Amino acid sequence: DELGPGPGLFGRTAVGLAEFQEDAVKKARRILGRYDGVLVADSVGLGKTWIGKKLLEDYAYHQRLKAVVVCPASLREMWRRELADATISAQIVGMEEIGRDGFDMHPYADADVLLVDESHNFRNGSTNRYLALDALIQMRGGRGRDGQRKKVILLSATPINNDLYDLLNQLRLFTQSEPDYFRDAGIGDLNAYFRQARRLARTEGASSGMLLFNLLEEIAVRNTRPYIRVAYPNATINGKPVHFPDRRLRTFQYSLGQTYAGLYEEIVRDIGQLSLAPYTLESYKKPGETVDEWEQGREVALVGIFKTRFLKRLESSIEAFRLSVKRALAFEQAYLDFLLNQRVISSRDFWKMLRLAGMDEDDLNGDDLADRMEEVDAVKQH
């Protein structure tokens, strides 16, 4: 019953799937038929793209409905290639493009089906990209070219990053913000449902899966490797067995001194020379201004901790060190940009504004980070 027949296929298919992916498609069809929206949240590497591609084949190829794929710019070429291989007609638009001023929504306003890849990038309801996508879905009264309610397919292995409301904001895209959308599932007010779940998560430490179980059962498709190993031990794709490599952990002993030779000492020396000026403001007060010696001492100690942390990250791995340096440079650049506009921000302010803007590690690149952050109304208010 859970899988159900769903909308039947109308002939050929160019999308070969494993048995567990076929079952995921069947469940997704049933959910789409009932709610006009579905969350495909399979673990990384289990074929969310192919499940989404199969659903687009149903709607865009067999039923000739208008489809739009919304994805990160880095995935546009992949989607173009995959859809072309299956002769599926769909427009592809980058989610970064949607959030820019002057983006023209009208070519996509009559879409019957919207597939949002990496939908967790729309977890913040106050960002420009979220507001633009929501407005796009709401255009034409929330209905597509065929006159029916627009269908929204969300793909994300991590729909919840920091807060349960990450998921709520994504679901609002296909509920079109109707609080009683899941009343037939026993959820009379979706907003109140999430408020209670968030309270229980904070006060009792309950897991999101337990707190949202009845909702997830209604709207989500989720497979994991352990489940597939047990439920589909003989899974195949195009007649070939599906194999999941066994993870084998090994311990490597090494010496930083021997590994990096003189480079480690050079990095230690350079870290020691960092001023980290945004954290030592007392030292930069104009002559004649009173210096708080206690605060100045605290700032010096804080800078020492930061430098030690850089070294700890280097000892952890080159990648961990690279990421810490990337974050520090992003903050320093944004700090300077705000300072040139007669505003001083703290590190805490910076990371809070980054969250308000719905940005993540991939958005730290570029010299215009401060400008992009300030485009978001929530950041301006902060």
C-alpha positions in Angstrom: 0.0 0.0 0.0 2.8 2.4 0.9 4.4 2.0 -2.5 1.2 1.8 -4.5 1.1 1.9 -8.3 1.4 5.7 -8.6 1.1 7.3 -12.0 1.8 4.7 -14.6 4.6 5.0 -17.1 3.6 5.5 -20.8 6.1 3.3 -22.6 9.8 3.4 -22.6 12.2 4.5 -19.9 15.7 5.8 -20.3 16.4 5.8 -16.6 17.7 2.5 -15.3 17.3 2.1 -11.5 18.2 -0.4 -8.8 15.2 -2.1 -7.1 15.5 0.1 -4.0 15.5 3.2 -6.2 12.4 1.9 -8.1 10.6 1.4 -4.8 11.7 4.9 -3.7 10.2 6.3 -7.0 7.0 4.5 -6.4 6.7 5.9 -2.9 7.6 9.4 -4.1 4.9 9.2 -6.8 2.3 8.3 -4.1 3.4 11.2 -2.0 3.3 13.6 -4.9 -0.1 12.4 -5.9 -1.4 13.2 -2.4 0.6 16.3 -1.3 2.0 17.7 -4.6 5.4 17.7 -2.9 8.0 15.2 -1.7 11.3 15.2 0.1 13.8 12.6 -1.2 16.4 12.4 1.5 18.4 9.2 0.7 21.9 9.1 2.1 24.8 10.4 0.0 25.6 8.1 -2.9 22.3 6.3 -3.1 21.0 8.0 -6.2 18.8 10.9 -5.3 19.6 12.5 -8.7 18.4 9.3 -10.5 15.2 9.2 -8.5 14.6 12.8 -9.3 15.4 12.2 -12.9 12.9 9.3 -13.1 10.2 11.5 -11.6 11.0 14.2 -14.2 10.7 11.5 -16.9 7.2 10.7 -15.6 6.0 14.3 -15.7 8.1 16.1 -18.3 8.6 13.3 -20.8 5.5 11.0 -20.5 2.9 13.6 -19.4 4.5 16.5 -21.3 4.3 18.8 -18.3 6.6 21.8 -18.0 9.5 21.1 -15.6 12.1 23.3 -14.0 15.3 22.2 -12.1 16.6 24.5 -9.5 20.2 23.5 -8.4 23.5 25.0 -7.4 25.5 26.5 -10.2 28.1 23.7 -9.8 25.5 21.1 -10.7 23.9 22.8 -13.7 26.1 21.0 -16.3 25.5 17.6 -14.6 21.7 18.1 -14.8 21.9 19.3 -18.4 23.8 16.2 -19.3 21.6 13.8 -17.4 18.4 15.2 -18.8 19.7 15.3 -22.3 20.8 11.7 -22.1 17.2 10.7 -21.2 15.7 13.2 -23.7 13.8 14.9 -20.8 12.9 18.5 -21.5 13.3 20.8 -18.5 14.6 24.3 -17.9 17.6 24.5 -15.5 18.2 27.6 -13.3 20.9 28.1 -10.7 19.7 28.8 -7.2 22.3 31.6 -6.8 20.8 33.3 -9.9 17.3 33.2 -8.4 18.4 35.3 -5.5 19.9 38.1 -7.5 18.2 41.4 -8.0 16.5 41.7 -11.4 16.0 37.9 -11.8 13.1 37.4 -14.3 10.8 34.8 -12.9 8.2 34.9 -15.7 9.8 32.3 -18.0 9.4 29.8 -15.1 6.1 31.0 -13.7 4.0 28.4 -15.4 6.1 25.4 -14.4 4.1 22.3 -13.5 6.9 20.6 -11.7 9.9 22.1 -9.9 12.8 19.9 -8.7 15.0 21.5 -6.1 18.4 19.8 -5.8 20.4 20.4 -2.6 17.2 21.9 -1.2 18.8 22.4 2.2 20.2 25.6 0.6 16.6 26.9 1.1 16.5 26.2 4.8 16.5 29.9 5.7 13.2 31.5 4.9 14.6 35.1 5.0 17.2 34.9 2.3 16.7 36.4 -1.1 16.9 33.1 -2.9 14.3 31.5 -0.7 11.9 34.5 -1.0 12.4 34.5 -4.8 11.7 30.7 -5.1 8.7 30.9 -2.9 7.3 33.8 -5.0 8.0 31.8 -8.2 6.0 28.8 -6.8 3.2 31.1 -5.7 2.9 32.8 -9.2 -0.3 32.0 -11.2 -2.0 31.2 -7.9 0.4 28.4 -7.2 -0.7 26.5 -10.4 1.2 25.4 -13.4 0.6 25.4 -17.1 -1.8 22.5 -16.8 -3.9 24.4 -14.3 -3.1 22.0 -11.4 -1.2 22.8 -8.2 2.5 23.0 -8.9 4.5 19.9 -7.7 7.7 20.4 -5.8 10.4 17.7 -5.6 13.0 18.4 -2.9 16.4 16.5 -3.0 18.6 16.7 0.1 20.6 14.2 2.1 20.8 16.7 5.0 17.4 18.6 5.1 18.1 19.5 8.7 21.5 21.3 9.4 21.2 23.2 12.6 17.5 23.5 13.5 14.2 21.7 12.9 13.0 24.9 11.2 15.4 24.1 8.4 13.0 21.4 7.3 9.9 23.5 8.0 11.1 26.2 5.6 11.7 23.7 2.8 8.3 22.1 3.3 6.6 25.5 3.1 7.7 25.6 -0.5 5.1 23.0 -1.5 2.6 23.6 1.2 2.6 27.2 0.0 2.6 28.3 3.7 -0.8 26.7 4.4 -0.5 25.7 8.1 -3.2 23.1 7.9 -1.8 21.4 4.8 -1.3 18.1 6.6 -4.6 18.1 8.5 -5.6 14.7 7.0 -2.4 13.3 8.6 -3.4 14.6 12.0 -1.3 17.7 11.9 -3.8 20.6 12.3 -1.2 23.4 12.4 2.3 22.7 10.9 3.8 25.8 12.6 2.6 24.7 16.0 3.8 21.1 15.3 7.3 22.3 14.6 7.3 24.7 17.6 6.5 21.8 19.9 9.1 19.6 18.3 11.7 22.3 18.6 10.9 22.7 22.3 11.1 19.0 23.0 14.4 18.8 21.1 15.9 21.5 23.3 14.4 20.5 26.6 14.5 16.7 26.3 17.2 16.2 23.7 14.9 14.0 21.6 16.0 13.3 18.0 14.4 15.0 15.1 13.5 11.6 13.5 11.4 10.7 16.6 9.8 14.1 17.0 8.8 14.4 13.4 8.2 10.7 12.7 4.5 10.9 11.6 5.2 13.9 9.3 8.3 12.3 7.7 6.3 9.1 7.1 3.9 11.2 5.1 6.3 13.3 3.0 9.8 11.8 2.9 11.6 9.0 1.0 14.7 8.0 2.9 17.1 5.1 2.4 20.4 4.3 4.1 23.2 1.9 3.2 22.6 -0.4 6.3 18.9 -0.6 5.4 19.6 -1.4 1.7 22.2 -4.1 2.6 19.5 -5.9 4.7 16.3 -5.2 2.6 17.9 -5.5 -0.9 20.8 -7.9 -0.6 20.6 -8.8 -4.3 20.0 -5.3 -5.7 21.1 -4.8 -9.3 21.2 -1.9 -11.8 20.9 -2.9 -15.5 21.5 -6.5 -14.5 24.8 -5.7 -12.5 25.0 -6.3 -8.8 25.1 -3.2 -6.5 28.1 -3.3 -4.2 28.8 -1.1 -1.2 32.5 -1.3 -0.3 33.3 -2.2 3.2 35.0 0.6 5.2 38.3 -0.5 6.6 39.9 1.8 9.2 43.7 1.9 9.4 46.0 3.8 11.7 49.0 5.7 10.3 51.8 6.9 12.5 53.7 10.0 11.3 55.8 12.9 12.5 54.8 16.5 11.6 58.5 17.5 11.7 59.6 14.8 9.3 56.5 15.1 7.1 56.7 18.9 6.6 60.5 19.3 7.2 61.1 23.1 7.7 57.6 24.0 6.5 56.1 23.4 9.9 58.5 25.8 11.7 57.8 28.4 9.0 54.1 28.1 9.5 54.5 28.3 13.3 56.6 31.5 12.8 54.1 33.1 10.5 51.1 32.3 12.8 53.0 33.9 15.7 53.3 37.1 13.7 49.6 37.4 13.0 48.1 40.5 14.6 44.4 39.4 14.4 43.5 43.1 14.7 39.7 42.6 14.9 40.2 40.8 18.2 42.5 43.5 19.7 40.6 46.7 19.3 41.9 48.2 22.6 45.4 48.3 21.1 44.1 50.5 18.2 42.4 53.2 20.1 43.4 56.8 19.1 45.9 58.6 21.3 44.1 60.3 24.1 41.4 57.6 24.3 41.2 55.6 27.6 42.5 52.1 27.2 40.8 49.4 29.3 43.9 47.5 30.4 41.8 44.5 31.7 40.1 44.2 28.3 43.3 44.7 26.5 44.8 41.8 28.5 41.8 39.6 27.8 42.2 40.4 24.1 45.9 39.4 24.1 45.0 36.1 25.8 42.2 35.5 23.2 44.6 36.1 20.3 47.0 33.6 21.9 44.2 31.0 22.0 43.3 31.6 18.4 47.0 31.1 17.3 47.2 27.9 19.3 44.0 26.7 17.6 45.5 27.3 14.2 48.4 25.0 15.2 46.0 22.4 16.6 44.1 22.4 13.3 47.3 22.0 11.4 48.2 19.0 13.6 44.7 17.6 12.8 45.1 17.7 9.0 46.0 20.0 6.2 42.4 20.2 5.2 41.3 21.3 8.7 44.0 24.0 8.7 43.0 25.2 5.2 39.4 25.5 6.3 40.3 27.4 9.4 42.4 29.8 7.4 39.6 30.2 4.8 37.1 31.1 7.6 39.6 33.6 9.2 40.3 35.3 5.9 36.5 35.5 5.1 35.9 37.2 8.5 38.9 39.6 8.1 37.8 40.6 4.6 34.2 41.2 5.7 35.4 43.1 8.8 37.5 45.4 6.6 34.6 46.0 4.2 32.3 46.9 7.1 35.0 49.1 8.7 35.4 51.1 5.5 31.6 51.8 5.8 32.1 53.1 9.4 30.8 50.0 11.0 32.6 47.6 13.4 31.4 44.0 13.7 32.5 41.2 16.0 33.3 37.7 14.9 30.0 36.6 16.6 28.1 39.2 14.5 29.7 37.9 11.4 28.8 34.3 11.8 25.3 35.2 12.9 24.8 37.4 9.8 26.1 34.5 7.7 23.5 32.2 9.2 20.8 34.8 8.7 21.8 35.1 5.0 21.5 31.3 4.6 25.1 31.0 3.5 27.5 28.2 4.2 31.2 27.3 3.6 30.8 27.4 -0.2 29.6 31.0 0.0 32.8 32.3 1.7 34.7 32.7 -1.5 34.9 36.1 -3.2 35.6 39.7 -2.2 32.0 40.7 -2.2 30.9 38.6 0.8 29.9 41.6 2.8 27.8 43.0 0.0 26.0 39.7 -0.6 25.3 39.4 3.1 23.8 42.9 3.2 21.4 42.1 0.4 19.4 39.9 2.8 16.8 41.9 4.8 17.4 39.9 8.0 21.0 40.9 7.9 20.1 44.6 7.4 17.8 44.5 10.4 20.5 42.8 12.5 
